[in-house]
């Protein structure tokens, strides 16, 4: 892959540099200088990308003594529990599933009698599809299983919500199966996917179809340039239906979109909090004195736990002659249900290519459109050859040459006709909220909880959220302020050193610093996390400098000597804090607070 990158760069570098060409494109002035990361820096970047934590001192020393050990360490990283957390983060961002700012389903009926809270509802419903993907990846199943599996994962909360098989004596999260007759197709048949991505009004599941095309095929119908002719009353469903059949500008998209949408008939348009509350207020039964219900599958009893989210008798609802919809098909290949859809998607080369782009974009913090075709194709070939192993794909990405680029000087400005620029070469990456929270927890043991003692949880369970992680949520926390997504209003991550990100880092970093200093000095040195070479009363320069050098290695991945310029600056901060009358314990808090918001923590 790398030789093709160099060849293209060299080709454009050889262009005439004296003047613009006839099309007004400015060729490269000279061949760029590409600076690679050192092996230690490359290890740190790989560890952050794959696990969201810094490499251990032992790992850094292992690579320093033998750079060929990088691949073995990367292999161990994709086998770690932290990698599966990254897999969940990746899919939560791509599928926009973590939406704690939205009102959750109420704690009523069996959920209330079981003592569950709003936090339990949120974590169970949101995490179920993500844990399913993590189970596929963690057990080395082909990644295509996310579209074809006949199983899902559930905990006790979700099992009660949907009436799923669950063993209370077993593990908290277990494999189970939807038991309401729905066709089984991994994420494509997951209730929580379609509760998040609703089908409102006369949408007829088109939004769901577009999500599937965008997320798994990189074919976003909404991004197409379509000129919609005037004269169509969009508020009239009958007139819109006619236009989708007769108007060429409408047919262009809908002849592919509507057949995809037809696969999702049978799933309710939505189930919201108020619908469940109203159903319980109606004693979970339709009042037949009011006549026939508007739709047979939308009666109160279906909105009480266990919820009835799929109705097999409505699977062919697309065939209603009054709405002029097309039958289910996958870009021209007919099918019957989501099981057929999942199988056809899994075999489509666009799925494997899109998977490569999704993974590369997340792990390198570039747009998936920026990944050049030859690079994506090479990664895709290896991905397919590995039997669609997500672990092998992630390894290939972080071991690729573009991933090892530190910077390019001067920055490339390729002509418009160039097949790609170098935005796909990561350069400096910026820490994400999930990475920062995971890194601080790994370094210090600190988790930023809003209510660690559950104070106030005597309130009704529909209000109480119990203790919430402020770094990884938005209803009470600061994930979006840090650059993350909230799944509703903020749907794309902001990669950069924004003012709000720096504010959150300052606050969270100082909390973590205070926590680890107090915890470390409360136990013997052998049981500590960071301050292993000093005691609470240690102030002599030699001992403090030795500890500072160890912190540089553990936190920044820098191997520096106690008399280095880097340590000199840290010593200056420590001694200046002592000079104003602070105790050594406070000086360590100041130093670690500075470390936790240092540019070397922000960028990697």
Buried (B, 14 or more C-beta within 10 A) or exposed (E): BEEBBEEBBEEBBEBEEEEEEEEEBBBBEEEBEBEEBBBBBBBBBBBBBBBBBBBEEEBBBBBBEEBEBBEEBBEEBBEBEBBBBBBBBBBBBBBBBBBBBBEBBBBBBBBBEEEBBBBBBBBBBBBBBBBBBBBBBBEEBBBBBBBBBBBBBBBBBBBBBBBBEBEEEEEEBBBBEBEBEBBBBBBBBBBBBBBBBBBEEBBBBBBBBBBBBBBBBBBEBEEEEEEEEEEBEEEEBEEBBBBBBEBEEBBEBBBBBBBBBBBBBBBBBBBBBEBBBEBBEBEBEBEEEEEEBEEEBBBBEBBBBBBBBBBEEBBBBBEEEEBBBBBBBBBEEEBBBBBBBBBBBBEBEBBBBBBBBBBBBBBBBBBBEBBBEBBBBBBBEBBBEBEBBBBBBBBBBBBBBBBBBBBBEEEBBBBEEBEBBBBBBBBBBBBBBBBBBBBBBBBBBBBBBBBEEBEEBEEEBBEBBBBBBBBBBBBBBBBBBBBBBBBBEBEEBBBEBBEEBEBBBBBBBBBBBBBBBEBBBEEEEEEBBBBBBBEBEBBEEEBBBBBBBBBBBBBBBBBBEBEBEBBEEBBEBBEEBBEEEBEBBBBBBBBBBBBBBBEBBBEB
